[in-house]
C-alpha cells in the first residue's frame, strides 16, 4: 500500500514548480494568519454538525438534496 503522506523533501521538480510550491505555501500561511486575526462570527440559528456545503449535500428532516 503506498504511503499517502506528503514529505517536505524536494523532489526532482523544475525550478518553476518549486517556486509555485513556495508561493502556495506562503499564500496558505498568509490566509491562516488572516483567519486567526479576523475570525468569522458564529452563525446564529444555524445548523449543527458538519458544514453541508463542504460535503456536497443538505439534509433536513430525513430528506437529502445534492447540489
C-alpha positions as CSV (number, residue, x, y, z in Angstrom):
1,X,0.0,0.0,0.0
2,X,1.5,3.4,-1.0
3,X,2.2,6.0,1.7
4,X,-0.2,8.9,1.2
5,X,1.7,11.3,3.4
6,X,3.5,14.2,1.9
7,X,7.0,14.9,2.8
8,X,8.7,18.3,2.6
9,X,11.8,17.0,0.8
10,X,12.3,18.5,-2.6
11,X,11.7,16.1,-5.5
12,X,13.1,16.3,-9.0
13,X,10.9,19.2,-10.0
14,X,11.7,22.0,-12.3
15,X,12.6,25.4,-10.7
16,X,9.2,26.9,-11.8
17,X,7.4,24.1,-9.9
18,X,9.5,24.7,-6.8
19,X,8.7,28.4,-7.0
20,X,5.0,27.7,-7.4
21,X,5.1,25.4,-4.3
22,X,6.9,28.0,-2.3
23,X,4.3,30.7,-3.3
24,X,1.4,28.4,-2.5
25,X,2.9,27.7,1.0
26,X,3.3,31.5,1.5
27,X,-0.3,32.2,0.4
28,X,-1.6,29.4,2.8
29,X,0.4,30.9,5.7
30,X,-1.0,34.4,4.9
31,X,-4.6,33.1,4.7
32,X,-4.2,31.2,8.0
33,X,-2.8,34.3,9.7
34,X,-5.7,36.4,8.3
35,X,-8.2,33.8,9.6
36,X,-6.7,33.9,13.0
37,X,-6.6,37.7,13.1
38,X,-10.2,38.1,11.9
39,X,-12.2,35.1,12.8
40,X,-15.7,34.8,11.4
41,X,-18.6,35.4,13.8
42,X,-20.6,32.4,14.9
43,X,-23.7,31.7,12.9
44,X,-26.9,32.3,15.0
45,X,-29.6,29.8,14.5
46,X,-27.6,27.8,12.0
47,X,-27.4,24.0,11.5
48,X,-25.5,21.8,13.9
49,X,-22.9,19.3,12.7
50,X,-20.7,19.3,9.6
51,X,-20.9,22.1,7.0
52,X,-23.4,20.8,4.4
53,X,-21.9,22.8,1.5
54,X,-18.5,21.4,2.1
55,X,-19.7,17.8,2.0
56,X,-22.0,18.3,-1.0
57,X,-25.5,17.6,0.3
58,X,-28.0,19.2,2.6
59,X,-30.3,17.0,4.8
60,X,-33.3,18.3,6.6
61,X,-36.0,16.1,8.2
62,X,-34.5,13.0,6.6
63,X,-34.5,14.3,3.0
64,X,-31.2,14.9,1.3
65,X,-30.7,17.3,-1.5
66,X,-27.5,17.1,-3.6
67,X,-26.1,20.3,-5.0
